[in-house]
Amino acid sequence: MKRLMVKMGLLVLAAGALGGIAAPSVASAKTKAKPTFTNTDLKRYYKSAKSKTAFYFKTYNSSGKTGTLLIFGDFNGAKANVKYGVPSSIKLSKNKRTLTTKYKLIEFKTKDNKTTTSLSKKNYTFKLTKKTSTTFSTKVYGTKLNRRLATSGKSYTYTKTKTNPASPYAKKYVKPALFKEYMKAFESFDSVKREKLATKYTNTAVKTMISNFNYKA
């Protein structure tokens, strides 16, 4: 995937996407100012236990080019997966409370044990609205197998955090579901071997999920 990033020559800067125009809100003596976006917000993780999802903007440098990835982790049980989006634009609303991101998904295709990547032809959009200093709202659209951030779908409240949520979410929501699935898959084995195999494959899958969310260019 690193070669794909270089080939596309991504130019969107996550850390400087707001151009320094977003400053912390200052409340007056009579009116409490509504929270607005700051550049720090783009350097944090966003998590929602209710939706079992988390996402963040990843800035990287590769071959002299700076790019941005939108990384979305769906930790919803045995069908957990990670999606990578390439933003084409990140714009702040006039009131500095809503961030609109347009992006294309990176698609993976495997044939003859070889995996290739390409950008989706379709553009997607999602809006992230700041509610308080630590809470934001956006929408998640799609089925359990194919959810993504969008402008339509179900609305969820996300909490901004410095701590990476991948490990605790994978262990809490993904691990038990996967273990149950693997126990069914290995039901032809005796109980000891069955549990041993289920544990082995579950741990490997959980480790992969966490690694995919923690993408390193």
C-alpha positions in Angstrom: 0.0 0.0 0.0 2.9 2.3 0.6 3.7 2.3 -3.2 0.1 3.3 -3.8 0.5 6.3 -1.5 3.6 7.5 -3.4 1.9 7.0 -6.8 -1.1 9.1 -5.8 1.0 11.9 -4.5 -1.3 12.8 -1.7 -1.2 16.5 -0.7 -3.8 16.9 2.1 -2.1 17.9 5.4 -4.1 16.7 8.4 -2.1 18.6 11.0 -2.4 21.9 9.1 -5.8 21.3 7.4 -7.4 24.1 9.4 -4.7 26.5 8.3 -4.2 27.9 11.8 -7.6 29.6 11.7 -9.1 27.5 14.4 -8.4 28.8 17.8 -9.8 27.6 21.2 -13.2 29.1 22.1 -13.2 31.9 24.7 -16.4 32.4 26.6 -17.6 35.9 27.5 -18.9 36.9 30.9 -22.5 36.7 29.7 -22.5 34.2 26.9 -20.8 30.8 26.8 -19.2 30.3 23.5 -19.9 27.1 21.6 -16.9 24.8 21.1 -15.0 25.2 17.8 -12.5 23.0 16.0 -8.8 23.4 16.7 -5.8 21.8 14.9 -5.3 19.5 18.0 -8.7 17.9 17.2 -7.2 16.4 14.0 -4.4 14.7 16.0 -6.7 12.6 18.2 -8.6 9.4 18.1 -12.4 9.3 18.0 -14.3 6.4 19.6 -17.9 5.3 20.0 -18.7 2.3 22.2 -22.3 2.3 21.1 -21.4 1.9 17.4 -18.3 -0.2 18.2 -16.2 2.0 15.8 -13.3 4.3 16.0 -11.4 6.5 13.5 -8.6 9.0 13.2 -6.7 11.1 10.6 -3.2 9.7 9.9 -0.6 12.1 8.5 2.6 10.6 7.0 5.5 11.4 4.8 6.7 9.2 2.0 9.3 10.0 -0.6 9.1 13.7 0.1 5.3 13.9 -0.1 3.0 14.5 2.8 -0.3 12.7 2.8 -3.4 11.9 4.9 -5.3 8.8 5.5 -8.7 8.5 7.2 -8.6 5.2 9.1 -11.9 3.7 10.2 -12.0 0.7 12.5 -15.3 -1.3 12.7 -14.9 -3.5 15.8 -18.4 -5.0 15.5 -17.8 -8.6 16.4 -16.6 -11.4 14.1 -17.1 -9.2 11.0 -14.6 -6.6 12.3 -12.6 -4.7 9.7 -10.5 -1.6 9.0 -11.1 0.8 6.1 -8.7 3.3 4.7 -9.9 6.5 3.1 -7.9 9.1 1.1 -9.3 12.6 1.7 -9.6 14.8 -1.3 -10.7 17.8 0.8 -11.1 18.7 4.5 -13.1 21.9 5.0 -14.2 23.7 8.1 -17.6 25.4 8.3 -17.9 29.2 8.8 -18.9 28.7 12.4 -15.8 26.4 12.9 -18.0 23.7 14.4 -18.3 21.2 11.6 -15.5 19.5 9.6 -16.6 18.1 6.2 -14.3 15.5 4.7 -14.6 14.1 1.2 -12.7 10.9 0.6 -12.3 7.8 -1.6 -11.8 4.3 -0.1 -8.8 2.2 -0.8 -10.0 -1.1 -2.3 -8.1 -4.4 -1.9 -8.5 -7.2 -4.4 -6.9 -10.6 -4.1 -6.3 -12.9 -7.0 -3.9 -15.9 -7.3 -2.7 -15.0 -3.8 -1.7 -11.5 -4.9 -3.3 -8.4 -3.4 -3.6 -5.2 -5.4 -4.9 -1.8 -4.3 -6.8 0.9 -6.0 -9.0 3.9 -5.2 -12.7 3.6 -5.3 -14.3 5.6 -8.2 -17.0 6.8 -5.9 -16.5 9.8 -3.6 -17.8 9.7 0.0 -18.4 12.4 2.5 -18.9 12.7 6.2 -19.4 15.6 8.6 -17.9 15.7 12.1 -19.6 18.2 14.3 -18.1 19.4 17.6 -20.6 19.3 20.5 -18.3 19.9 23.5 -14.6 20.0 24.0 -14.4 16.2 24.0 -17.6 15.0 22.2 -18.4 15.0 18.5 -21.2 13.6 16.3 -21.2 12.0 12.9 -23.0 9.3 11.0 -22.2 5.7 10.1 -23.8 4.1 7.1 -24.0 0.5 5.8 -24.4 -3.1 6.9 -22.3 -5.0 9.4 -20.0 -6.1 6.6 -19.6 -2.7 5.0 -20.0 0.2 7.3 -18.3 3.6 6.7 -18.5 7.2 7.8 -21.1 9.1 5.8 -23.6 12.0 5.7 -26.5 9.6 6.0 -27.2 6.6 8.2 -27.3 6.4 12.0 -25.9 9.2 14.1 -23.5 8.5 16.9 -21.6 10.5 19.5 -17.9 10.0 19.5 -15.4 10.9 22.3 -12.1 12.4 21.4 -9.2 10.7 23.1 -5.4 10.7 23.1 -5.4 7.0 23.9 -5.5 4.6 21.0 -8.8 2.6 21.3 -7.9 -0.2 19.0 -6.6 -2.7 21.6 -9.4 -2.4 24.2 -12.1 -2.3 21.5 -10.7 -5.4 19.7 -10.4 -7.3 23.0 -13.8 -6.3 24.2 -15.9 -6.5 21.0 -14.0 -8.6 18.5 -12.2 -11.3 20.5 -15.3 -13.0 22.2 -17.2 -13.1 18.9 -14.3 -14.5 16.9 -13.6 -17.1 19.6 -17.2 -18.3 19.4 -17.0 -18.5 15.6 -13.7 -20.5 15.7 -15.1 -22.9 18.3 -17.9 -23.7 15.8 -15.4 -24.1 13.0 -13.3 -26.6 15.0 -16.2 -28.5 16.5 -15.0 -31.8 14.9 -11.9 -31.8 17.2 -11.8 -32.9 20.8 -12.5 -30.2 23.4 -8.8 -29.5 24.3 -7.6 -29.2 20.8 -10.7 -27.3 19.7 -10.2 -24.6 22.4 -6.4 -24.4 21.6 -7.0 -23.9 17.9 -9.8 -21.4 18.5 -7.6 -19.4 20.9 -4.7 -19.4 18.5 -6.7 -18.2 15.5 -8.6 -15.7 17.5 -5.5 -14.1 19.0 -3.9 -13.9 15.5 -7.0 -12.2 14.1 -7.3 -9.7 16.9 -3.6 -8.9 16.5 -4.1 -8.3 12.8 -7.1 -6.1 13.4 -5.1 -3.9 15.9 -2.2 -3.7 13.5 -4.4 -2.7 10.6 -5.9 0.1 12.6 -2.4 1.3 13.7 -1.3 1.7 10.1 2.3 2.6 9.5 3.4 4.0 6.2 
